[in-house]
Amino acid sequence: MSVALGITRPPLVRTIPVHHPEDLIARLPQAPPYAWVHQGEGLVAWGEAARVTVPPGPGRFDWARRWLATVFGETRIDDDVHVPGSGPVAFGSFTFDPESHGSVLTVPRVVLGRRNGRAWLTTVGEPPIDLMSPARPPGRVVYADGSLTAPAWQHAVARAVQEIRSGRLEKTVLARDLVATAERDIDVRVLLDRLARAYPECYTFSCAGLVGATPELLVRHTGQSIESLVLAGTTARGAGAAQDTARGAALLASGKDRHEHACAVASVREALTPLCSTLTIPDEPELLSLPNVQHLASRVRGRLADGASVLDVVAAMHPTAAVGGTPTGVALEVIRELEGMDRGGYAGPVGWIDARGDGEWGIALRCAQVRGRRARLFAGCGIMGRSDPAAELAEAQAKFRVMRYALEG
């Protein structure tokens, strides 16, 4: 008997080619959705063939890999497409802090995918009957402070700056939360549609109620090739073209932001070098412009040496300096001391993995944890020795705009 899938015989996982769907998100039924969509391509899914809460602790990624091996090994696979994301797939969301509860892996019953002009449908066992229903906006939304008020958070930033200047650490990342309450239950499909349309260059995701559009690709794993997009160093967009250009130039010239970015790149290099036979990292960052902010960005590419799966790479990379700090252990201590909250899945890995070990995982940024009428929004900022608390608060407010737009339209 299959313990993981709760059935008496191995289920048939069947993947067939289908006509190219114009809009993946529009095909989602009302069932709790899973999604990973970038520039109109990716995966959407629904239903649950298997689901597990991953035990917290330093070995959680190894535990998850073993569970997935058991679940995928208990299936009969009939795959007519043979591309990354076809066959059985698991969506996952891991908490930022390894000691926090709430990391989840789910194998959906239905997956609809689109990539490079090809589209496919995967079903596990007998597909469920899911009735399509129109997505309904959440109505009026009111906001309240989360764990810390704005002045209290600025005080936490000032304390972090003192810790950095004292030599205890080089960088940390402090996050804020904001609680939104809507007039009606929040239909995640509405948020996904708005995010995918407004931020097509980001990775729009949904997994276990964690919904967002992250600009940061932790890792894409295709065969033996991997790539990652490192983001650190941020400024708001300007009011017009001239101001926008000036802000971008100032970001590229900022010693504080360049140092922050160099810390993030160094942490990625340190994590990937033992896994890769080749690794290419640009000498200088480029400017990535999104509708609400501009980032310093570095695109990293490599080739794996020993056939590691995407989850192995995720385990090696998380947490990067971009969302944790430098050195990692001390930065995590400072975060626990000053943030006054459990981040849950915010800034943790989120994405998908297939039975071949291919997949795409991002860092859960620009996101919210949604439950019923309530959503808990998150935004974080990299804190360095020259950080100004007021400027960091303004940066966090700019990052909140992504999910506020998703809720309010």
N, C-alpha and C positions, 0 to 999 in steps of 0.2 A: 504493500500500500504506500502511496505517496504521502508522507507526513506533511511536507511543506505545502502541497497543493490541496490536501484534504480530500483525496479521491482514491478510488480502488484500482485504477489502471492509469498508465501514463497518458496525459491528454495529447491530442494532436494540435500542434501549432502550425497553422497554415498561412503562408504569405503568397498573395497573388497580385499580379499587376492590375491596376485600375486606371480609369480615365483621369487625366490631370485635374485635381480639384483647384478651382480658382482661388479659394480662400479656405485654408485648413481650419482656422478657428471657427468659421461659420458652420462647419460640419459637426461641431461638438453638441451632444445632447445636454440636457440639464444635469445629468449625473456629474458628481464631482470630477472636474476635468484635470488631465495632465497635459502639459504642453512644453515644447521647446521649439521656438520658431525664430528664425533669423532671416530677414529680407524675404519673407514669404515662403521659405523652405524650412523643413524640419519634421517634427513629429507632434501629433496630438493623439490623445488616448483617453479611454474611459473604462469603467468597470474594474474589478479586482479579481484576478485569478489567484494571486498570492500576495500577502502583505506581512511585513514584520517590523517591529520596533527594535532597532539595533541597540544592544546594551552599551551604555557609556563606558569610557575607559580608553587607555592608550592602544588597546588591541582591537578597536571597533572596526577598522577597515579590513583587517584580516578576518574577523568574524563575518563581516558582510560578504567578503569574497567567497568564503566557504559556504555560506547560505545560498548565495547565487549559484555556485557550482552544483549544489544539491538540487535546487529548483530547476535550473536549465537542464541538468542531467536526467531529470525525471520526465522530460517531454519527448514526444516524437515530432520531429521537425520536417515539414514539407515546404521548402522555400524555393519559389520560382523566380526570385528577384536577385538574391545574393549581393546585397549592398549593405554598407553600414546602416544599421537601424532596421533591417528586415529580420524575419524570424523573431524569436522571443526577445522581449526588451523589458528591462526594469528601470523605472524612474526612482530617483533617490534625492533625499534632502538630509544633510548631516548638520548637526548643530555646530556652531562656531567653536565652543568650548568642549573639548573631549570628555569632560566630566559632567556635562549637561545631558539631561534626558530629552528624548524627542527626535532622534535620528530615525528615518523611516526609509524602507525600500518597498516598492510595489511593482508587481508584474501585472499590467493591465490586461483585460480580456480582449480589448479591441485597440489596435493602433493603426492610424492612417499617416502615411509618410510621403514626403515629396523631396526629391533631391536631383539636381542636374537634369531636369527634364523628364524624370521618371517618377511614377507614383505607385504606391502599393498599399494593400490592406492586409493586416495580420489579425487573425483571430485565435484565441486559445479555447479549445473545446467548442461547445455550442455557443455562438455569440448571443449576448443578451438582447432582449427586445427593448430598445431605448426610444422613447417617444420624443421627437423634436418639439421644442416649445420656444416661443420668442423670448429672447433675453430682455430683462426688464431693468432699467437703470435704478440705482439705489435711492434716488430722490435726494432730499435735503440732507446735508452732512454737517455735523458740528464736531469741533475738535477740542481736545483737552490735553493738558500736559501729561506726559507719561511718567517715567520714574523720577525725572528731575525737571524743575522749572528751567527756563532759559538762564536766569541769573545763577542758579545753582550749577548748571552745566558749565557756564563760563568760569565759575570758580574752580570746577574740576579741571578744566583746561589749564588754568593758571597753576594749579598744583602739579599737573603733569609737566608743565614747562620747568617748574622748579626742580622736579626729579631729574629731568634731562640735563639741566644746567649743573646739577650736583655731580653728574657723571655716572648716575645709577644705570642709565640706558641712553640710547641714541635717538630712538623714535618710538612713539606709541600711537595707537589709533583709538580715539574715543568716539562712541556712538551715542546718539539721542534716540528716544522713541516718542511718538505722538499717537494719541488714541483718537480714532475717528468713530463716531456713531452715526449710522445712516437711518433714514426714515423707514426703509424696508430692508429685508435680508439682502445681502450683497451677492449678486450673481457674478461669479468669477469670470464668466464669459464676456461680460461687459467690460471688465477691467482689461482682459487679454486683448480684446478687439481694439480698444482705445490705445493701449500701449503699443501694440504691433503697428498700428497706423501712424502714430506720432513718433515712434522711435524704432524705425525699421532696421537701423544699424546696430541696435542692441539685441540681446537674446531674451525674448519674452518667454517667461517660464511660469509653470504652475505645478506644484507638487505638495500634496497633503495640506492644502490651505495656504501655503507660502506662494505668493504671487508677486511678480515684478518684471522689470526689464533691465537686466544688468549689462553694462558696457564691457565687463571684464570676463574674457574667456580664460578660464583656468587652464584647460587642456582640451584639445581635439585630438583623438586617437584614431588613425586610419591605417590598418595594417601595422607596420613598424614605424610609421611616421607620426610625429606629434607636433603640435604648434600651440602657442600660448600668447595671449595679449596682456602685457603688463601695463597697468595704469597706476600712476601715483603722481601727485601734483595737479592741482585743480584751480580754475578761476571761473567766475560766472561769465556768461555771454554779455556782450556789450549792447547798449541800446540802439546802436546803428552800426553800419559797416565799418566806419572809421574807428569807433570806440572798440568794436569787436576785434579788429586787427591789432589795435594797440594792446588790448588785454592779452591776446595770444602771444604777441612779441614779448610782453613783460613776463609772461609765464615761462617762455623759453629761456629768458635771461635771468630768471629768479634763482639766486643761489640756494635759498631755502627749499624751493620746489625741486630743483635739480638734485640736491642732496637727498631729499625724500625719495625721488625716483630711483636714484642710484642704489639706495638701500633695498628697494623692492626688486630691482633687477638682480642684485647680488644674491638675494635669498632664493630667487628662481634658479639662478646659475648653480648655486650650492645644492639645491634639491635635485636638479635634472642631470648634472654631470655624472653621478654614479650610474645612472640608468641608460645613458645615451652613448652610442659609438661616435656620433657627430652632433654638435650643438652650435647653432648660429645665433648670435646675439648682436644687434646693431650697436655701434659705438655711441651714437647719439639718439635721443628720443625724437619722435615726431609729434605733431600736434593733432589730437583727435577732437573734432568739434561736434558736439551733440546739441540738440535744441536748447538745452538749459545751461550746460557748462562746457568748458574745454579742459582736456586732460593732456598731460605728457604721456606718451604711449611708446612702448617698444614691442615689436613683434618677434617672438622667439620661435625658432624651428629646430627640430632635432630628429634623430633616428634612433630608436631603441636598440639596445645591444642584446637583450635577453628575452624578448617576447613578453614583456610585462603588459598586463591589461591596463585599460584606462583607469580603473580603480586603484591599481598599484601606483600610478603616477599621481593621482589625486592624494593618496596617502602620503607620498613623499613631499608634495608641495604645500599642503595645508598645515598651518596657516602661513601665507606669504607675509612679507613685511608690509605689503600694501594694505592689509586689513588687520594685522596684529602689531607688528613693530620689530625693533631690533635692539638687543638680542631677544629672540622669541620668548624664552622663559620669563625673563624679567618683564617684558612688555605685557605678557598675559597677567602677571601679578599686579601690575599697575592698573590694567583694565578692570580686574576684579575689585581692586581697592576703590577706584574712582567712579566707575560708571553707575553703580547702584542698581544694576538690573542684570537679568539673564538675557543674552541676545537671542536665545533660541536658535533658529536657523539663519538669522541674519548674519551675513559675512561668512557663512559656512558654504561648503560645496553643494551645488544643486545641478542635476542633469540626468543623463541616461547612459545605460550600458547594455550592449547586446551579448548574445551567447558567444560571439567571437572575441569579446574583450574590447571591441571598438566602442566609441561613444564620445559624447561631448559634455563637459562639465564647466559650469561657470561659478563665480563667486556671487552669492545671493545678495546683491546690492540693489538700491532703488526698489525696495520691495515692502510688502506688508503681510502680516499673518492675519488671515481673514477667518472669522467665525460668526455666522449669523449676521447680525446687523453691525457688528464691531470689526474694526480693522486696526491693527497695531503697526504703525509706520515706523521705519528706521532710516537713519542717515548717520554717516560717520565721517570723521576728518582725521587726516594724518597730522600728528602734533610733533613739532620739532622745537629745538631750543629757542628759535626766534618767532614762534607762533604767537599771534595776537588773539586773545579770547574772543573779542568782538568780531574779528574777521573770520574766525573759525565758525562762530555762530551763524554768520551770514552765509558761509559756504554750506553749512548743514541745511539752512532754510532753502537754499537753491536746490539742493538734492531732494528735499521733501516734495518739491513741485511735481516731480514725476508721478508719484502715487496720488497726490492731491488731484492732478489732472485726471488720472484714471478713475477716481471716485466721482469727481464733479463734472467731468466732460468739458 
